[in-house]
Amino acid sequence: MTDRAARVVLDRLRAVEWAGDWDFAFGHVKSRRVLFREYLRRAAVWSRAHGGEGSWLLSDVTPYVDPGFRLSPAVAEELAELLRSSSDGEVRSTCSGAVRLAELRGRRPEAFAGLPDLYEPLLLFWERGGEFARDDAGFIDLTGVLIRPGPLEACAGNPPVTDLSDIVLDALDGDGRVTYYTSADGLRPLLRRCVRRDGLTDQSLGRDLRWEPTDLIPGSDEAVRGAGLVTVDELEAARLIGQEHAAAQPMP
C-alpha cells in the first residue's frame, strides 16, 4: 500500500505536543536549531531540483514534484482532521507536505533519486519541543532562540547534517552559551566551552558521545589559537559528532 508511509508520518504528527512544555523545548533548543537549519538546507536543495525556488521556505513541495498528485481519500481525510488543530499557515503547509510527500514517494520513487529526506529534520524538530512561529520582522521563533532564514543559495550551501539519530542530537544540547572547538589537524576530539551564569565548563566529546570534563581549552583566544584549536559552528559540530557516532558503530 502506497499510503503506509503517509500514515506513519500522520501518527508522528498526532503524537507531537504542539504547544508543549517550554522547559522541554528550551532544553532541546540547540538540537532544534540544527534540525531547523538542516531542514532549510534540504528545502533549498529540493526547490532547486523541482523548480520551486519561488516558494521554497516552509511549504509543501509536492505540487512542484507532481502537480497532479492527490492523496488517498482516507489519508486526505485524516490529514484534514489533524490540520484543524493548527492555526499557523506554515505549520499546516509543512505538515501537509510531510504527509503528502511520504505517499508520493511510494508512487514516484524516481522523483526522489539523489535527494535528502526533506521533512525528517522538521518532524524531529517538532518531536523535540513543538511548533515554530514567525514574527513580523521575519524571524522564526524556535522557542528560546530566534533565527532569520537566509536566502535559498545560502541555505543550500550549509554543510549537510546526515546523522539525525537521538544520540547525536542529544549531544548537541547543553546549558548555557556554547562554543565548539576542534584541532586544525583533526587529531583531537571535539571540544566545547559552556558559559553559564555560575561560570564556565570545558568538555571533550568521548567515544560514547558523552561530554567529559577537559583542560584542553586554554583560557584566552590567543592561547586557543596557539594550541592549534579552531572554532566551528553548530552545524560543523553536528557533522563531527555524527562522524564519531559512525566510527563507534560495530563493523558489519
Rosetta blueprint (number, residue, H / E / L):
1 M L
2 T L
3 D L
4 R H
5 A H
6 A H
7 R H
8 V H
9 V H
10 L H
11 D H
12 R H
13 L H
14 R H
15 A H
16 V L
17 E L
18 W L
19 A L
20 G L
21 D L
22 W H
23 D H
24 F H
25 A H
26 F H
27 G H
28 H L
29 V H
30 K H
31 S H
32 R H
33 R H
34 V H
35 L H
36 F H
37 R H
38 E H
39 Y H
40 L H
41 R H
42 R H
43 A H
44 A H
45 V H
46 W H
47 S H
48 R H
49 A H
50 H H
51 G L
52 G L
53 E H
54 G H
55 S H
56 W L
57 L L
58 L L
59 S L
60 D L
61 V L
62 T H
63 P H
64 Y H
65 V H
66 D L
67 P L
68 G L
69 F L
70 R L
71 L L
72 S L
73 P H
74 A H
75 V H
76 A H
77 E H
78 E H
79 L H
80 A H
81 E H
82 L H
83 L H
84 R L
85 S L
86 S L
87 S L
88 D L
89 G H
90 E H
91 V H
92 R H
93 S H
94 T H
95 C H
96 S H
97 G H
98 A H
99 V H
100 R H
101 L H
102 A H
103 E H
104 L H
105 R H
106 G H
107 R H
108 R L
109 P H
110 E H
111 A H
112 F H
113 A L
114 G L
115 L L
116 P L
117 D L
118 L L
119 Y L
120 E H
121 P H
122 L H
123 L H
124 L H
125 F H
126 W H
127 E H
128 R L
129 G L
130 G L
131 E L
132 F L
133 A E
134 R E
135 D L
136 D L
137 A L
138 G L
139 F L
140 I E
141 D E
142 L L
143 T L
144 G L
145 V L
146 L E
147 I E
148 R L
149 P L
150 G L
151 P L
152 L H
153 E H
154 A H
155 C H
156 A H
157 G L
158 N L
159 P L
160 P L
161 V L
162 T L
163 D L
164 L L
165 S L
166 D H
167 I H
168 V H
169 L H
170 D H
171 A H
172 L H
173 D L
174 G L
175 D L
176 G L
177 R E
178 V E
179 T E
180 Y E
181 Y E
182 T E
183 S E
184 A L
185 D L
186 G L
187 L L
188 R L
189 P L
190 L L
191 L E
192 R E
193 R E
194 C E
195 V E
196 R E
197 R L
198 D L
199 G E
200 L E
201 T E
202 D E
203 Q E
204 S E
205 L E
206 G L
207 R L
208 D L
209 L L
210 R L
211 W E
212 E E
213 P E
214 T L
215 D L
216 L L
217 I L
218 P L
219 G L
220 S L
221 D H
222 E H
223 A H
224 V H
225 R H
226 G H
227 A L
228 G L
229 L E
230 V E
231 T E
232 V E
233 D L
234 E H
235 L H
236 E H
237 A H
238 A H
239 R H
240 L H
241 I H
242 G H
243 Q H
244 E H
245 H H
246 A H
247 A H
248 A H
249 Q L
250 P L
251 M L
252 P L
